[in-house]
Amino acid sequence: NAGVTQTPKFQVLKTGQSMTLQCAQDMNHEYMSWYRQDPGMGLRLIHYSVGAGITDQGEVPNGYNVSRSTTEDFPLRLLSAAPSQTSVYFCASSYSIPGTETPYEQYFGPGTRLTVT
Amino acid sequence: EDQVTQSPEALRLQEGESSSLNCSYTVSGLRGLFWYRQDPGKGPEFLFTLYSAGEEKEKERLKATLTKKESFLHITAPKPEDSATYLCAVRGGSQGNLIFGKGTKLSVKP
């Protein structure tokens, strides 16, 4: 099992550019999520998905878009990059508690370090 | 509002010097408290889940405990390889998403 994989590892964008951060998992997890991690702050949830075709907003969704067409993949799109989106982005996945959409413990990818100039 | 506060922000220990990290939380209806370890430049690595007050879990030199208002991560006789940032999170809200604290950065000197 590769677990949760993320590409790219590093990216530099200019203000206004768009890009997609890729996330894939091979554990057949229903639940997937995107977080950003900034210095002095905890991990903050951007968007999450409880299964293919279902997504919802987290704490800080503005400026980001997601879709979930397969169980394995959960890409995060930056529509028009801004310096405030400079951060480290983590994707995570987990099984859901049977009969609910509540996730068990989440497993994280290695992260993408994004700089917007 | 659901909230997680970790203390101290940073902790420096000598090898073999036992100590504890604190995670206090306010959440409506706790549905799990999670501890993670994060090494520099890497993603968080899952350590423990605790569900109810009085529960304890152990792994090597680490033991996590839970009360109704806080959790402790006890580190017994730490080694330099235990140096990392330790994150605490609670599951709250109607969707059960994780709410993270800011972490405690632990440094263990030989």
Interface residues (C-beta under 8 A of the other chain):
Chain A: V4 S33 Y35 G40 M41 G42 L43 R44 L45 Y48 D56 G58 F90 A92 T100 E101 T102 P103 Y104 E105 Q106 Y107 F108 G109 P110 G111
Chain B: V4 R31 G32 F34 Y36 G41 K42 G43 P44 E45 F46 T49 L87 A89 R91 Q95 G96 N97 L98 I99 F100 G101 K102 G103
